[in-house]
Each structure stands twice: as structure tokens, then as C-alpha cells.
Amino acid sequence: MAKRRGAIVGCGFFATNHLNGWMDLKDRCEIVAVCDIDPAKAEAAARRFGIPAHFTDFETMLKEAKPEFVDIITTAPSHRPLTELCARHG
């Protein structure tokens, strides 16, 4: 089975728990990019978990990293617009 390409949006407090979980599934999926509006948080998460790309713009991440799935780890009010953007990018 081919690994699924995933991405994370939101690199705050809860992201560490999610990323630890994704690392436990590294035989089934690969997190190829992270995104956060705070560049330091995005860079730190990418460095800590060995993720090859980090972004501060979500749509740019979708276009360039081309993930098959996205784990949205942001505040609840942002979930719908981020999900709708994911849907527009397939």
C-alpha cells in the first residue's frame, strides 16, 4: 500500500500531539508539509518532526505540497473556511 501524503495546518499547542500520532503511522502516511501563520511555529514543527516543507500561507501549501489529506489543528472558527479551501483544491 502506498503511503498517503498529508499536511498539517496549525502548529500551536495541540499540533505536537497530532504530529506524534502521525509519526506513529509513518508506515501508512507521510506528513509532507506544515502551515502556520506564525513562521517560527511552522519552521519549529517542521524541524522537530523532520517534515520537508513549512508554509505560512495555506493555499500556497496546498498548491505546492499537493497533500492527499489535511489535518486541521486550528481554532474552531477557522475550520470551515480551511475545509472549503481544501475541497476547492481536491
C-alpha positions as CSV (number, residue, x, y, z in Angstrom):
1,M,0.0,0.0,0.0
2,A,1.3,3.4,-1.0
3,K,1.8,6.0,1.8
4,R,-0.7,8.8,1.8
5,R,0.7,12.3,1.6
6,G,-0.6,14.6,4.4
7,A,-0.2,18.1,5.7
8,I,-0.9,19.9,8.9
9,V,-2.4,23.4,9.3
10,G,-1.9,24.9,12.7
11,C,1.3,24.4,14.6
12,G,0.3,25.5,18.0
13,F,-0.1,23.6,21.3
14,F,-2.2,20.7,20.1
15,A,-0.2,20.1,16.9
16,T,2.5,18.3,18.8
17,N,0.0,15.6,19.9
18,H,-1.3,15.2,16.4
19,L,2.2,15.1,14.9
20,N,3.3,12.5,17.4
21,G,0.3,10.4,16.3
22,W,1.1,10.8,12.6
23,M,4.7,9.8,13.3
24,D,3.3,6.6,14.8
25,L,1.6,5.9,11.5
26,K,4.6,6.6,9.3
27,D,4.4,3.2,7.6
28,R,1.0,4.3,6.2
29,C,1.3,8.1,5.7
30,E,3.9,10.9,5.4
31,I,3.4,14.4,6.6
32,V,4.9,16.4,3.8
33,A,4.2,19.9,4.9
34,V,3.1,22.1,7.9
35,C,1.5,25.5,7.8
36,D,1.0,28.2,10.4
37,I,0.5,32.0,10.2
38,D,3.4,32.2,12.6
39,P,6.6,31.4,10.6
40,A,8.5,30.4,13.7
41,K,5.9,27.8,14.7
42,A,5.7,26.3,11.3
43,E,9.5,26.1,11.0
44,A,9.9,24.7,14.5
45,A,7.3,21.9,13.9
46,A,8.9,21.0,10.5
47,R,12.3,20.8,12.1
48,R,11.2,18.9,15.2
49,F,9.4,16.2,13.2
50,G,11.6,16.1,10.1
51,I,8.9,17.4,7.8
52,P,10.4,18.7,4.5
53,A,8.3,21.8,3.9
54,H,6.7,24.6,6.0
55,F,4.5,27.4,5.0
56,T,2.7,30.5,6.3
57,D,0.1,30.6,3.5
58,F,-2.4,27.7,3.5
59,E,-3.4,27.9,-0.2
60,T,0.3,28.0,-1.2
61,M,0.9,24.9,0.8
62,L,-2.0,23.1,-0.9
63,K,-0.7,24.1,-4.4
64,E,2.9,23.3,-3.8
65,A,2.8,20.3,-1.4
66,K,-0.3,18.7,-3.0
67,P,-1.3,16.7,0.1
68,E,-3.9,13.9,-0.2
69,F,-5.3,14.9,3.2
70,V,-5.0,17.8,5.7
71,D,-5.2,17.7,9.5
72,I,-6.7,21.0,10.6
73,I,-5.4,21.9,14.1
74,T,-6.6,25.4,14.3
75,T,-9.3,27.2,16.3
76,A,-12.9,26.1,15.6
77,P,-14.0,29.3,13.7
78,S,-11.3,28.7,11.1
79,H,-12.3,25.0,10.3
80,R,-15.0,25.7,7.8
81,P,-13.1,28.1,5.5
82,L,-10.0,25.9,5.7
83,T,-12.1,22.8,4.8
84,E,-13.7,24.7,1.9
85,L,-10.3,25.7,0.6
86,C,-9.2,22.0,0.8
87,A,-12.3,21.0,-1.2
88,R,-11.6,23.5,-3.9
89,H,-8.1,22.0,-4.2
90,G,-9.4,18.5,-4.4
